[in-house]
Amino acid sequence: MIDTISFHYDTCFPKVKQSRNKAKDKSWITPSLKRSSNIKSKKYKIWLISKKEEDKSDFKKFANEHNKLIRSAKKEFYFQKFSSIKNNIKETWKAINKIGNFKNKNTRDYLKIDKLISEDGTITEPEIIAEKLNHYFCHIGQELNDKLPLLNDRSIKLKNISISPHSFAFEPISQVEISNTIFHLKSRKSVGTDNISSKLIFEIKEILLPILQHIFNRSLLQGVFPKAMKISKIIPLPKTKNELTTISNYRPIALLSIFSKIFETIVNKRVRQFLSKYNLLYDYQFGFREKFSTTLALINSVDDILNNLDQNQVVAGIFLDLSKAFDSLHHEILFEKMHCIGIRGVILDWFKSYLNQRVQFTCVNNVSSSYETANYGVPQGSVLGPLLFLIYVNDIGKIPGLRTLPKLFADDSNIFVAGKNYDDLRSESQISLNLLSQWFLQNRLTINISKTCYTIFKRNEKEIVPNDFKLLINNIPLKRVEQCKYLGITIDSKLNWADHIEIYVKAYDNL
């Protein structure tokens, strides 16, 4: 089906090279403005040749009228643009950023990697850069897992997880459901390996509906995910702007087939409805969930801190950083957890087929790497990836002996521990850290100790934290900081937000 669509699309719409002038056109430029611009240019040339005052006057008069047309066209275009999205804050800010070029001025630099520094030295050849990144993305999960201590009892991972009495059952997919999913697809320029866009699918959906319905339902009935949809085109994006030559600074964003997105969206919606119906997700997981957000996570966390301080207790906020969490998910552990949560039988086989033997290649500097298989993790940028991650970490709140529940936002794991005094706080915090550290080890997730830190929230400014107050993970002391970035907000030990405000004032002054 994909080959047929691609063939007819390429036949009907062959690629042509866009002229430089057309590429420079602004969105508000109309055909009438182009005609007016051409007339203005001709009048200008006439004046240059003749040097007559009447030709000069004629040119300036027309130029003024032309400028009025430009202002009118801009005004009309932006009025229509913002009127259509006036009830959508996200799209409004996206449009503002695009107009002001605030976000996109360095985007091309990110997608162009001039060099990488690896164990083999400095790499500058585009082909080798693409190969190195792809190999790194495919094997980082395995490498991190191999560095972790081995566990003698593999069953220890799941001994504390209760088995849900409810089982997920998948009803056949209807054409109406597929049509609604296609209708709500975001119109993006990025395409997967098949080079088929969401815009094209929307235009020919009536032809595709019965075909997709047959493929999707047959796939679910047999528990096999289509092989053609398991190929990912990876775009490397940097986590920070300061380490663009470091391989580990890049995260892999997967561009998938548009048909995979449609299929995953339907399955994702059905599974989430099942988890919501039986309240199976962890209460303090604020990421990738409807009606949950960073704002809610921040309010909940700060409220807990203030309540404990009001009760004359001291509080430690421990901010745990995980290394490549999405890339490190152990598939066998994930499948066991899915079985416990109620995803069993053929639908579990379908998820196994979805994750097993996924193939990917990395595209950077207009060069593509060879294909490799990724046997760990979930594809970042996929629809089902976040859902699978939520299921993987869902039992973190059921650790025996853990008296304070962690606050999660996807892979950001944080815990706020309270104590009557500093000895009590240190003891409670260390117990929590030991239990969490053991849980991460059992689930083959790696704590990045160098980026893990903690903050002490004192009852008053004059209070002094004892010098011997230390928290450890694997006998390695953690950094104690006065401020820490938490879900995009700089949270400080005084909870007065002065540091956060100062950072944003400086950023504004540097614009």
QUICORUR-V535000 format. One record per backbone hydrogen bond with DSSP energy under -1.0 kcal/mol. CO is the residue of the C=O (numbers start at 1). NH is the residue of the N-H. E is the energy in kcal/mol with one decimal. If there is no record, write none. Layout:
co:CO nh:NH e:E
co:CO nh:NH e:E
This chain:
co:1 nh:5 e:-2.4
co:2 nh:6 e:-2.6
co:3 nh:7 e:-2.4
co:4 nh:8 e:-2.2
co:5 nh:9 e:-2.4
co:6 nh:10 e:-2.6
co:7 nh:11 e:-1.9
co:8 nh:12 e:-2.4
co:9 nh:13 e:-2.7
co:19 nh:23 e:-2.1
co:20 nh:24 e:-1.4
co:26 nh:29 e:-1.4
co:30 nh:34 e:-1.9
co:31 nh:35 e:-2.1
co:32 nh:36 e:-2.3
co:33 nh:37 e:-2.5
co:34 nh:38 e:-2.1
co:35 nh:39 e:-2.1
co:36 nh:40 e:-2.3
co:37 nh:41 e:-2.1
co:38 nh:42 e:-2.0
co:39 nh:43 e:-2.5
co:40 nh:44 e:-2.1
co:41 nh:45 e:-2.1
co:42 nh:46 e:-2.3
co:43 nh:47 e:-1.9
co:44 nh:48 e:-2.3
co:45 nh:49 e:-2.1
co:46 nh:50 e:-2.7
co:47 nh:51 e:-2.7
co:52 nh:56 e:-1.9
co:53 nh:57 e:-2.9
co:54 nh:58 e:-2.2
co:55 nh:59 e:-2.3
co:56 nh:60 e:-2.6
co:57 nh:61 e:-2.3
co:58 nh:62 e:-2.1
co:59 nh:63 e:-3.0
co:60 nh:64 e:-2.1
co:61 nh:65 e:-1.7
co:62 nh:66 e:-2.6
co:63 nh:67 e:-2.4
co:64 nh:68 e:-1.8
co:65 nh:69 e:-1.9
co:66 nh:70 e:-2.1
co:67 nh:71 e:-2.4
co:68 nh:72 e:-2.4
co:69 nh:73 e:-2.7
co:70 nh:74 e:-2.7
co:71 nh:75 e:-2.5
co:72 nh:76 e:-2.5
co:73 nh:77 e:-2.6
co:74 nh:78 e:-2.7
co:75 nh:79 e:-2.0
co:76 nh:80 e:-2.3
co:77 nh:81 e:-2.4
co:78 nh:82 e:-2.5
co:79 nh:83 e:-1.9
co:80 nh:84 e:-1.7
co:85 nh:88 e:-2.2
co:88 nh:92 e:-2.1
co:89 nh:93 e:-2.5
co:90 nh:94 e:-1.8
co:91 nh:95 e:-2.2
co:92 nh:96 e:-2.2
co:93 nh:97 e:-2.6
co:94 nh:98 e:-1.9
co:95 nh:99 e:-2.5
co:96 nh:100 e:-2.8
co:97 nh:102 e:-1.6
co:104 nh:107 e:-1.1
co:106 nh:110 e:-1.4
co:107 nh:111 e:-1.7
co:108 nh:112 e:-1.1
co:111 nh:365 e:-1.4
co:116 nh:123 e:-3.4
co:118 nh:121 e:-1.7
co:121 nh:118 e:-2.7
co:123 nh:116 e:-2.1
co:125 nh:129 e:-2.3
co:126 nh:130 e:-2.2
co:127 nh:131 e:-2.0
co:128 nh:132 e:-2.9
co:129 nh:133 e:-2.3
co:130 nh:134 e:-2.2
co:131 nh:135 e:-2.5
co:132 nh:136 e:-2.3
co:133 nh:137 e:-2.8
co:134 nh:138 e:-2.1
co:135 nh:139 e:-1.6
co:136 nh:140 e:-1.8
co:139 nh:143 e:-2.5
co:140 nh:144 e:-2.5
co:141 nh:145 e:-2.1
co:142 nh:146 e:-2.3
co:143 nh:147 e:-1.1
co:153 nh:156 e:-1.5
co:154 nh:157 e:-1.3
co:155 nh:158 e:-1.2
co:158 nh:161 e:-1.4
co:174 nh:178 e:-1.7
co:175 nh:179 e:-2.7
co:176 nh:180 e:-2.5
co:177 nh:181 e:-1.8
co:178 nh:182 e:-2.5
co:179 nh:183 e:-2.3
co:180 nh:184 e:-1.6
co:182 nh:185 e:-1.4
co:186 nh:188 e:-1.3
co:192 nh:195 e:-1.4
co:197 nh:201 e:-1.7
co:198 nh:202 e:-2.1
co:199 nh:203 e:-1.5
co:200 nh:204 e:-1.7
co:204 nh:208 e:-1.6
co:205 nh:209 e:-2.4
co:208 nh:212 e:-3.1
co:209 nh:213 e:-2.6
co:210 nh:214 e:-1.8
co:211 nh:215 e:-2.3
co:212 nh:216 e:-3.1
co:213 nh:217 e:-2.2
co:214 nh:218 e:-2.0
co:215 nh:219 e:-2.2
co:216 nh:220 e:-2.2
co:217 nh:221 e:-2.3
co:218 nh:222 e:-2.0
co:219 nh:223 e:-1.3
co:219 nh:224 e:-1.9
co:226 nh:229 e:-1.2
co:227 nh:230 e:-1.8
co:230 nh:359 e:-2.0
co:232 nh:361 e:-2.1
co:233 nh:255 e:-3.3
co:234 nh:363 e:-2.8
co:235 nh:253 e:-2.2
co:237 nh:251 e:-2.9
co:243 nh:246 e:-1.5
co:245 nh:117 e:-3.3
co:246 nh:249 e:-1.3
co:247 nh:250 e:-1.9
co:249 nh:239 e:-2.8
co:251 nh:237 e:-2.4
co:253 nh:235 e:-2.8
co:255 nh:233 e:-2.3
co:257 nh:261 e:-1.9
co:258 nh:262 e:-1.9
co:259 nh:263 e:-2.3
co:260 nh:264 e:-3.2
co:261 nh:265 e:-2.4
co:262 nh:266 e:-1.7
co:263 nh:267 e:-2.1
co:264 nh:268 e:-3.2
co:265 nh:269 e:-2.2
co:266 nh:270 e:-2.0
co:267 nh:271 e:-2.6
co:268 nh:272 e:-2.4
co:269 nh:273 e:-1.9
co:270 nh:274 e:-1.8
co:271 nh:275 e:-2.5
co:272 nh:276 e:-2.5
co:273 nh:277 e:-2.4
co:274 nh:278 e:-1.6
co:275 nh:280 e:-2.6
co:276 nh:279 e:-1.0
co:282 nh:285 e:-1.6
co:284 nh:408 e:-3.0
co:289 nh:292 e:-1.7
co:293 nh:297 e:-2.1
co:294 nh:298 e:-2.7
co:295 nh:299 e:-2.6
co:296 nh:300 e:-2.5
co:297 nh:301 e:-2.3
co:298 nh:302 e:-2.9
co:299 nh:303 e:-2.3
co:300 nh:304 e:-1.8
co:301 nh:305 e:-2.1
co:302 nh:306 e:-2.6
co:303 nh:307 e:-2.4
co:304 nh:308 e:-2.1
co:305 nh:309 e:-2.3
co:306 nh:310 e:-2.5
co:307 nh:311 e:-1.0
co:308 nh:313 e:-2.0
co:309 nh:312 e:-1.8
co:314 nh:419 e:-2.4
co:315 nh:457 e:-3.3
co:316 nh:417 e:-2.5
co:317 nh:455 e:-2.2
co:318 nh:415 e:-2.1
co:319 nh:453 e:-1.7
co:320 nh:413 e:-1.1
co:321 nh:448 e:-3.4
co:326 nh:378 e:-2.1
co:329 nh:377 e:-2.5
co:330 nh:334 e:-2.4
co:331 nh:335 e:-2.7
co:332 nh:336 e:-1.8
co:333 nh:337 e:-2.1
co:334 nh:338 e:-2.4
co:335 nh:339 e:-2.0
co:336 nh:340 e:-1.9
co:337 nh:341 e:-2.0
co:338 nh:343 e:-2.9
co:340 nh:164 e:-3.3
co:342 nh:168 e:-3.5
co:345 nh:349 e:-1.9
co:346 nh:350 e:-2.1
co:347 nh:351 e:-1.8
co:348 nh:352 e:-2.4
co:349 nh:353 e:-2.5
co:350 nh:354 e:-2.2
co:351 nh:355 e:-1.9
co:352 nh:356 e:-2.8
co:358 nh:374 e:-2.2
co:359 nh:232 e:-2.5
co:360 nh:372 e:-2.1
co:361 nh:234 e:-3.3
co:362 nh:369 e:-2.2
co:364 nh:367 e:-1.6
co:367 nh:364 e:-2.6
co:372 nh:360 e:-2.6
co:379 nh:382 e:-1.5
co:380 nh:254 e:-4.1
co:384 nh:388 e:-2.4
co:385 nh:389 e:-2.0
co:386 nh:390 e:-2.2
co:387 nh:391 e:-1.9
co:388 nh:392 e:-1.9
co:389 nh:393 e:-2.0
co:393 nh:396 e:-1.6
co:395 nh:398 e:-1.8
co:399 nh:402 e:-1.9
co:407 nh:414 e:-2.2
co:408 nh:286 e:-3.2
co:409 nh:412 e:-2.1
co:412 nh:409 e:-2.1
co:413 nh:320 e:-2.4
co:414 nh:407 e:-3.7
co:415 nh:318 e:-3.0
co:417 nh:316 e:-3.0
co:419 nh:314 e:-2.4
co:421 nh:425 e:-2.6
co:422 nh:426 e:-2.5
co:423 nh:427 e:-2.2
co:424 nh:428 e:-2.6
co:425 nh:429 e:-2.7
co:426 nh:430 e:-2.4
co:427 nh:431 e:-2.2
co:428 nh:432 e:-2.2
co:429 nh:433 e:-2.6
co:430 nh:434 e:-2.6
co:431 nh:435 e:-2.3
co:432 nh:436 e:-2.6
co:433 nh:437 e:-2.9
co:434 nh:438 e:-2.1
co:435 nh:439 e:-2.0
co:436 nh:440 e:-2.7
co:437 nh:441 e:-2.0
co:438 nh:442 e:-2.6
co:439 nh:443 e:-1.7
co:440 nh:445 e:-3.0
co:441 nh:444 e:-1.6
co:446 nh:323 e:-2.8
co:447 nh:449 e:-1.3
co:448 nh:451 e:-1.1
co:453 nh:319 e:-2.9
co:454 nh:481 e:-2.6
co:455 nh:317 e:-3.0
co:457 nh:315 e:-1.9
co:460 nh:463 e:-1.0
co:466 nh:469 e:-1.6
co:471 nh:478 e:-2.9
co:473 nh:476 e:-1.6
co:476 nh:473 e:-2.1
co:479 nh:454 e:-2.1
co:482 nh:493 e:-2.4
co:484 nh:491 e:-2.8
co:486 nh:489 e:-1.6
co:489 nh:486 e:-3.8
co:491 nh:484 e:-2.2
co:492 nh:495 e:-1.3
co:497 nh:501 e:-2.3
co:498 nh:502 e:-2.5
co:499 nh:503 e:-2.2
co:500 nh:504 e:-1.7
co:501 nh:505 e:-2.3
co:502 nh:506 e:-2.4
co:503 nh:507 e:-2.0
co:504 nh:508 e:-2.2
co:505 nh:509 e:-2.2
co:506 nh:510 e:-1.5
co:508 nh:511 e:-1.2
